[in-house]
């Protein structure tokens, strides 16, 4: 099923958040034309690579047709304006004011009769004292307090290495687009998607506490911020397992599994707030049991009693065990060659929707690709 079949998306963005948004729309069936500089999206050159293909680029752009143009050219800007008149969605992540210089600001779109949803992704919004600041994922995570909150026991801050803020923003933007498309659009409208706004909205009760003047203390390490025991434990084989026995029933089952029934009736651990207040003591007591058993043995025992847990796996181990659930396989075209490539399944969508061609078309080939996108008509959904 392709719920966005026939939807035309003009993707002017680069790096992660914007391309991720457009890619998700493509996974739902939209026809996405990605417009890159003649040198290509910078991520085309980034590792990891496989057979000459940047998996960094492929991850966020598998559901698109890509063309390389000179955005500074007046002729190119005029052509983009023509495309914008029939586009349903335009995605951009320039600094505020740049999209207007290209001629595709929301006011300019309305003047030309476009009813497109303009998705504008920035670090700190379209207006305000911070709007002009450049932003990448680690910058926003640091500014928002997440790096502080994820810091280790020494207080050294830590950003997420796989750009979680970018992914949250791209997913949230795609969600906002589908909501906007469900309304009766009489004219173009702009979605102001701020990385700071989206990230802080996903920091949960800790950010709500800060907003209301309640002290927030970073948990340090991997300790859960509200329940105990919830942490990683080292096992006898040197591997780690994460467990989170958040409820009274789960805690009781954990204590019995560890042969520590006495913990159940200990006043220090009688309920959730008590266990959380005495988390360090509880972890030390339980740690002796974990340290005397190998990790996968512990996992099997705890899973048998429905206690949330998982051995800490590498990416490779996760793929080996859960590959059928997380991987999608596509035949990818790139610079005239075809090969099979595995990508996260949730980022793909039905193989019949797209050409799966990562080639950057320029010159006459780009003109042909643009013309094909411009003249595309909505496709009928196949009968179920």
Backbone torsions as a table, in degrees:
resi	resn	phi	psi	omega
1	UNK	NA	131.9	-178.1
2	UNK	-120.2	83.6	-172.4
3	UNK	-62.1	-22.7	180.0
4	UNK	-106.2	20.9	179.3
5	UNK	-57.3	133.7	-179.8
6	UNK	90.1	-12.8	177.8
7	UNK	-74.0	133.7	-177.5
8	UNK	-107.0	121.1	-176.7
9	UNK	-117.2	127.1	175.5
10	UNK	-103.1	110.8	-174.7
11	UNK	-102.4	107.1	178.6
12	UNK	-100.3	5.1	-171.9
13	UNK	-89.0	169.8	178.5
14	UNK	-146.3	175.1	-174.9
15	UNK	68.3	-116.7	-169.3
16	UNK	-121.1	-61.4	-168.0
17	UNK	-55.6	-52.1	179.6
18	UNK	-64.4	-51.8	177.7
19	UNK	-57.7	-36.4	178.7
20	UNK	-64.0	-42.6	176.8
21	UNK	-58.5	-51.7	-178.6
22	UNK	-64.6	-34.8	179.8
23	UNK	-66.0	-39.3	177.4
24	UNK	-65.2	-38.1	175.9
25	UNK	-63.7	-38.4	176.4
26	UNK	-65.0	-37.4	178.5
27	UNK	-63.2	-24.1	178.4
28	UNK	-91.9	5.7	173.3
29	UNK	111.3	-6.7	-179.0
30	UNK	-66.3	151.8	177.3
31	UNK	-93.3	106.9	-171.8
32	UNK	-106.5	123.9	173.0
33	UNK	-105.5	115.0	-179.8
34	UNK	-94.7	123.7	-179.3
35	UNK	-104.2	117.4	-177.2
36	UNK	-117.6	161.8	170.8
37	UNK	-66.1	163.9	-178.0
38	UNK	-58.4	-28.5	178.7
39	UNK	-81.1	-8.2	179.1
40	UNK	93.0	160.7	172.6
41	UNK	-56.8	135.5	-178.4
42	UNK	-54.7	-27.1	-177.3
43	UNK	-71.9	-12.0	176.6
44	UNK	-63.5	-21.8	-176.6
45	UNK	-98.9	0.8	-171.3
46	UNK	-95.7	147.7	173.6
47	UNK	-76.3	163.7	1.9
48	UNK	-79.2	154.9	179.0
49	UNK	-123.2	157.8	177.6
50	UNK	-147.1	113.9	179.4
51	UNK	61.2	35.3	178.7
52	UNK	85.7	-2.7	-179.9
53	UNK	-103.0	129.4	174.8
54	UNK	-75.1	114.4	177.3
55	UNK	-69.1	-24.0	173.5
56	UNK	-58.9	-51.3	-179.5
57	UNK	-67.4	-45.2	-176.0
58	UNK	-60.5	-35.7	-177.4
59	UNK	-58.2	-35.3	-175.1
60	UNK	-107.5	2.9	-172.7
61	UNK	-141.1	22.6	-176.8
62	UNK	-73.5	-19.4	-173.9
63	UNK	-104.8	35.5	-172.3
64	UNK	-139.7	164.6	165.0
65	UNK	-108.2	129.7	-173.6
66	UNK	-112.1	134.8	176.3
67	UNK	-128.2	145.7	178.2
68	UNK	-106.2	126.2	-178.3
69	UNK	-140.2	169.2	175.2
70	UNK	-98.2	100.3	-175.6
71	UNK	-65.3	-15.5	178.8
72	UNK	-81.5	-12.7	-178.1
73	UNK	-74.8	132.8	178.8
74	UNK	-62.8	-36.8	-180.0
75	UNK	-65.1	-40.4	178.7
76	UNK	-66.1	-42.1	179.6
77	UNK	-63.6	-36.1	176.9
78	UNK	-66.4	-39.1	178.3
79	UNK	-66.6	-39.7	177.8
80	UNK	-63.6	-36.7	177.7
81	UNK	-62.3	-38.6	176.7
82	UNK	-62.9	-43.0	179.9
83	UNK	-66.4	-36.5	-177.6
84	UNK	-64.9	-27.1	-178.7
85	UNK	-63.1	-30.5	-177.7
86	UNK	-109.9	-2.6	179.5
87	UNK	-71.9	143.9	174.2
88	UNK	-87.2	-33.1	-177.1
89	UNK	-140.1	138.7	172.4
90	UNK	-124.7	126.3	-179.0
91	UNK	-112.0	128.4	178.2
92	UNK	-145.5	149.3	175.7
93	UNK	-135.3	41.3	172.7
94	UNK	-75.5	167.3	171.7
95	UNK	-66.7	154.5	178.9
96	UNK	-53.1	133.9	178.5
97	UNK	100.3	-23.8	-177.2
98	UNK	-70.9	-39.5	-178.1
99	UNK	-63.0	-30.7	176.3
100	UNK	-68.9	-35.6	178.2
101	UNK	-65.1	-29.7	178.0
102	UNK	-79.1	-16.8	178.7
103	UNK	96.9	15.9	-175.2
104	UNK	-123.6	26.4	173.5
105	UNK	-65.2	163.5	-174.2
106	UNK	-62.4	-36.9	177.2
107	UNK	-65.4	-39.6	178.5
108	UNK	-67.9	-37.4	177.1
109	UNK	-63.5	-42.6	179.4
110	UNK	-64.2	-38.8	-179.5
111	UNK	-63.5	-31.7	180.0
112	UNK	-90.7	3.3	176.7
113	UNK	86.8	9.9	179.2
114	UNK	-74.9	144.5	175.0
115	UNK	-113.8	24.6	-175.8
116	UNK	-68.6	151.5	168.8
117	UNK	-89.0	113.5	-179.4
118	UNK	-92.5	112.8	-179.4
119	UNK	-95.7	109.5	-177.6
120	UNK	-110.9	108.5	-177.5
121	UNK	-104.1	123.2	178.6
122	UNK	-135.3	173.5	178.0
123	UNK	-71.8	-43.0	-170.5
124	UNK	-133.2	21.3	175.5
125	UNK	96.3	171.2	-176.8
126	UNK	-81.9	-15.0	-178.3
127	UNK	-144.7	169.8	179.9
128	UNK	105.0	171.3	-172.6
129	UNK	-67.8	-19.1	-178.5
130	UNK	-103.6	-0.9	-172.3
131	UNK	-59.0	-30.8	-174.4
132	UNK	-80.7	-8.1	-173.0
133	UNK	-75.8	137.2	174.6
134	UNK	-70.3	149.8	-176.1
135	UNK	-147.3	134.2	167.1
136	UNK	-124.6	167.4	-174.7
137	UNK	-46.5	-53.6	-177.7
138	UNK	-63.6	-30.2	179.1
139	UNK	-65.1	-46.9	-178.5
140	UNK	-69.2	-39.6	177.5
141	UNK	-61.6	-36.1	178.5
142	UNK	-71.2	-45.2	-178.5
143	UNK	-66.2	-32.9	-175.9
144	UNK	-81.1	-11.0	-179.0
145	UNK	97.9	-6.9	-177.9
146	UNK	-65.4	-40.9	179.8
147	UNK	-62.2	-37.7	175.3
148	UNK	-63.6	-44.3	-176.0
149	UNK	-67.4	-32.7	-179.1
150	UNK	-86.5	2.8	-177.2
151	UNK	-61.5	158.3	-179.4
152	UNK	-82.0	-175.4	-175.5
153	UNK	-63.7	-20.1	179.3
154	UNK	-84.0	-8.3	-178.3
155	UNK	93.1	-0.2	178.7
156	UNK	-71.1	124.5	-177.5
157	UNK	-68.7	161.8	-177.6
158	UNK	-147.4	125.5	174.8
159	UNK	-94.6	161.5	177.8
160	UNK	-77.5	127.1	-175.1
161	UNK	-73.6	-17.1	-177.9
162	UNK	-108.6	26.7	167.9
163	UNK	60.2	51.4	-177.4
164	UNK	-62.9	-35.2	179.1
165	UNK	-62.1	-43.5	177.7
166	UNK	-59.0	-43.3	-178.5
167	UNK	-66.9	-41.5	177.2
168	UNK	-60.7	-44.4	-177.9
169	UNK	-64.9	-45.1	179.6
170	UNK	-62.3	-42.1	179.1
171	UNK	-67.0	-44.2	179.0
172	UNK	-62.1	-39.9	179.3
173	UNK	-63.2	-42.6	178.3
174	UNK	-62.3	-39.7	177.0
175	UNK	-62.1	-43.4	179.2
176	UNK	-65.1	-35.5	178.5
177	UNK	-63.5	-48.0	-178.5
178	UNK	-62.6	-34.0	176.2
179	UNK	-66.7	-43.9	-179.2
180	UNK	-64.7	-35.9	-179.1
181	UNK	-69.9	-19.4	-178.7
182	UNK	-80.9	-6.8	-180.0
183	UNK	-95.9	163.8	177.6
184	UNK	-80.2	104.7	-175.5
185	UNK	-93.1	113.8	177.7
186	UNK	-95.3	-18.0	179.6
187	UNK	-154.8	168.6	179.6
188	UNK	-61.5	147.3	175.7
189	UNK	-137.8	151.8	-177.1
190	UNK	-110.6	133.9	172.1
191	UNK	-101.9	113.6	-180.0
192	UNK	-88.7	97.3	-176.3
193	UNK	-103.3	106.4	-179.4
194	UNK	-96.8	129.1	177.6
195	UNK	-59.7	-41.2	178.3
196	UNK	-60.6	-44.9	-178.8
197	UNK	-63.3	-46.6	-177.2
198	UNK	-69.2	-43.3	-178.5
199	UNK	-63.0	-47.6	-178.7
200	UNK	-64.2	-30.6	177.3
201	UNK	-67.6	-21.4	-179.0
202	UNK	-101.2	11.0	177.0
203	UNK	-90.7	2.9	168.3
204	UNK	64.7	-149.4	-175.3
205	UNK	-58.4	-28.3	-179.6
206	UNK	-64.5	-42.3	177.3
207	UNK	-70.8	-35.6	176.5
208	UNK	-62.2	-38.0	177.3
209	UNK	-62.6	-47.1	-179.4
210	UNK	-61.2	-39.4	-179.8
211	UNK	-64.6	-25.2	-178.7
212	UNK	-105.4	16.5	174.6
213	UNK	75.2	16.2	178.5
214	UNK	-90.0	133.2	-179.2
215	UNK	-61.2	136.6	176.4
216	UNK	-118.4	126.2	179.6
217	UNK	-112.6	120.6	178.3
218	UNK	-56.9	134.5	-177.6
219	UNK	-67.1	-25.4	-178.7
220	UNK	76.5	131.4	179.3
221	UNK	63.2	-136.3	-175.3
222	UNK	-108.6	11.1	-177.6
223	UNK	-65.3	137.1	177.9
224	UNK	-62.7	146.1	-174.2
225	UNK	-83.4	-5.6	-176.1
226	UNK	-141.5	-19.6	-176.1
227	UNK	-128.5	161.7	177.4
228	UNK	-150.4	144.4	-0.3
229	UNK	-80.5	131.1	175.9
230	UNK	-145.3	97.6	-173.9
231	UNK	-170.4	173.4	172.3
232	UNK	-90.1	144.8	179.0
233	UNK	-129.8	137.9	177.6
234	UNK	-83.3	133.6	-179.0
235	UNK	-101.8	178.4	-171.6
236	UNK	-65.8	-24.0	179.9
237	UNK	-91.0	8.4	178.6
238	UNK	86.8	-6.9	179.2
239	UNK	-86.6	161.3	-178.7
240	UNK	-108.5	150.7	172.9
241	UNK	-130.6	140.9	175.5
242	UNK	-102.5	132.3	175.7
243	UNK	-131.3	150.5	176.4
244	UNK	-143.5	91.1	178.3
245	UNK	-91.1	80.8	-168.3
246	UNK	-79.7	-28.4	-176.2
247	UNK	-100.0	165.5	177.6
248	UNK	-60.9	-41.1	-178.6
249	UNK	-65.4	-41.8	179.7
250	UNK	-66.6	-39.5	178.3
251	UNK	-64.0	-42.5	179.2
252	UNK	-62.7	-41.4	178.8
253	UNK	-65.0	-37.2	178.0
254	UNK	-65.9	-46.1	-179.5
255	UNK	-60.4	-43.0	179.5
256	UNK	-66.5	-40.4	179.3
257	UNK	-61.6	-34.7	-178.5
258	UNK	-86.2	-0.1	-177.5
259	UNK	69.3	29.4	-178.6
260	UNK	-122.6	53.6	-177.8
261	UNK	-56.0	-27.6	-177.3
262	UNK	-62.9	-22.5	179.3
263	UNK	-65.5	-28.6	-175.3
264	UNK	-62.6	-39.8	-176.5
265	UNK	-96.6	2.4	179.5
266	UNK	-70.9	124.0	-178.5
267	UNK	-55.2	-27.4	-178.9
268	UNK	-69.6	-17.6	-175.1
269	UNK	-127.0	23.7	-169.7
270	UNK	-69.6	-25.2	179.2
271	UNK	-150.0	176.9	-176.3
272	UNK	-56.0	-51.5	179.1
273	UNK	-60.1	-37.0	179.0
274	UNK	-66.4	-43.7	179.8
275	UNK	-64.5	-38.2	-179.8
276	UNK	-67.7	-40.0	-179.8
277	UNK	-66.1	-26.7	-178.3
278	UNK	-115.5	33.5	-173.9
279	UNK	-58.2	-45.3	-177.1
280	UNK	-61.4	-44.0	179.1
281	UNK	-63.6	-43.6	-179.7
282	UNK	-63.6	-42.4	179.6
283	UNK	-63.4	-38.9	177.9
284	UNK	-63.8	-40.2	179.3
285	UNK	-65.0	-48.2	-179.2
286	UNK	-69.3	-30.1	-175.8
287	UNK	-57.0	-30.2	179.8
288	UNK	-65.4	-34.5	178.8
289	UNK	-71.5	-45.6	178.6
290	UNK	-59.3	-41.2	-176.3
291	UNK	-66.9	-13.4	-177.9
292	UNK	-104.0	6.0	-179.7
293	UNK	-137.2	146.6	176.3
294	UNK	-68.8	152.9	-169.9
295	UNK	-59.9	-47.7	-175.8
296	UNK	-71.1	-26.4	173.7
297	UNK	-67.1	-44.3	177.2
298	UNK	-60.6	-45.1	-179.8
299	UNK	-57.2	-45.2	-179.1
300	UNK	-62.6	-42.6	-179.7
301	UNK	-64.1	-46.4	-176.5
302	UNK	-70.6	-38.0	178.1
303	UNK	-64.2	-33.5	178.0
304	UNK	-60.3	-29.8	-179.5
305	UNK	-103.9	19.3	175.1
306	UNK	58.3	37.5	175.8
307	UNK	-96.3	120.9	-178.5
308	UNK	-58.3	123.1	-178.6
309	UNK	-165.1	162.0	174.1
310	UNK	-162.9	135.6	170.3
311	UNK	-64.2	138.1	178.3
312	UNK	-71.3	114.3	-176.6
313	UNK	-106.4	155.6	170.6
314	UNK	-77.4	166.9	175.7
315	UNK	-57.6	-43.1	-179.0
316	UNK	-61.6	-41.3	178.2
317	UNK	-66.7	-37.4	178.7
318	UNK	-63.8	-42.8	178.4
319	UNK	-63.8	-41.8	-178.9
320	UNK	-62.6	-39.7	-176.2
321	UNK	-86.7	-39.0	-173.7
322	UNK	-113.4	15.3	-172.2
323	UNK	-52.7	-41.4	-178.1
324	UNK	-62.9	-27.1	-178.0
325	UNK	-87.2	-26.0	-171.9
326	UNK	-109.9	-16.2	-171.8
327	UNK	-105.3	139.5	170.3
328	UNK	-118.1	145.0	-177.1
329	UNK	-114.0	130.4	178.3
330	UNK	-133.3	150.0	168.1
331	UNK	-87.5	110.3	-174.0
332	UNK	-101.3	132.1	173.1
333	UNK	-93.3	138.5	177.7
334	UNK	-154.7	115.3	177.7
335	UNK	51.3	44.4	174.0
336	UNK	87.4	-2.8	178.6
337	UNK	-117.1	155.0	-179.1
338	UNK	-121.6	140.6	178.0
339	UNK	-155.7	160.9	178.4
340	UNK	-86.2	134.5	-178.1
341	UNK	-135.3	135.8	176.7
342	UNK	-100.6	130.7	178.4
343	UNK	-135.0	161.6	178.2
344	UNK	-54.5	127.1	-172.4
345	UNK	-59.5	-36.7	-176.9
346	UNK	-66.1	-15.7	-178.8
347	UNK	-96.3	0.5	-173.9
348	UNK	-101.2	-84.0	-172.2
349	UNK	104.8	178.1	-176.2
350	UNK	-58.6	132.2	-177.0
351	UNK	-63.9	-23.4	-176.8
352	UNK	-73.8	-12.1	-173.7
353	UNK	-78.0	-33.6	-169.1
354	UNK	-127.4	163.4	179.5
355	UNK	-80.3	-15.1	-179.2
356	UNK	54.1	47.3	-178.2
357	UNK	-117.9	115.5	-178.6
358	UNK	-90.4	3.6	-178.6
359	UNK	-61.9	140.9	172.9
360	UNK	-92.4	107.4	-178.4
361	UNK	-84.4	133.4	177.8
362	UNK	-132.0	165.9	177.7
363	UNK	63.5	-137.3	-177.6
364	UNK	-60.7	-36.8	179.6
365	UNK	-64.7	-37.3	177.1
366	UNK	-66.1	-41.7	178.5
367	UNK	-59.6	-40.6	179.9
368	UNK	-67.0	-41.0	179.7
369	UNK	-65.8	-40.2	178.9
370	UNK	-65.4	-43.0	-179.9
371	UNK	-62.9	-40.2	179.7
372	UNK	-63.8	-40.8	179.2
373	UNK	-68.3	-41.4	-176.2
374	UNK	-65.1	-33.2	-175.9
375	UNK	-97.8	1.3	-179.1
376	UNK	-62.9	143.1	178.2
377	UNK	-111.4	152.9	177.2
378	UNK	-55.3	139.7	-178.7
379	UNK	-96.4	143.4	175.5
380	UNK	-73.6	138.3	174.0
381	UNK	-73.1	135.0	178.2
382	UNK	-62.6	146.3	178.1
383	UNK	-63.4	138.9	-179.1
384	UNK	-87.1	NA	NA
